[in-house]
Amino acid sequence: MVRQKYRRLKSMLWGFSVLKDEQIKAINELEEKTGVTLLAFSGINISNAELTKEDLESIQKLEKELGLSLVAVSVD
């Protein structure tokens, strides 16, 4: 299994937050008060994953089958 050598890129990925009940309640209360919908996001530090040629081909095949884009990352 040969891994390709390339520069590791570090970045921040943002996604919907996993919230506790009290956080949801506080957000809901503020939404009612302001009349707007609030979305909660959290960031995680990531780097690009090191993939073998076979791994990359498997990911690309699944992307094609599912009709979407996949991003392979390592969570720092």
Steps between C-alpha positions, in 0.01 A plus 500: 500500500674816378387836632551805283712776653351847502484802725261478794249783496349611828159662505186556704182318404166634619194283554178503694561487875401211721301675773401414854138540606569823692676649197205416277264656752703823516515522121125432467423774752713751311340396170155567645611836639665617178268333246793351308636149449849443641739234373778372729838416343820368655845476347748213508863508395572268210779402262472324168516122543785301352348249259629212299419494130252221572332703777464799268352283226249351748395846615461624143293193411268558796468870413387403153254239631349739756510813284679711758845616607696342785799660674753276682642675806694430818356669807776671697 
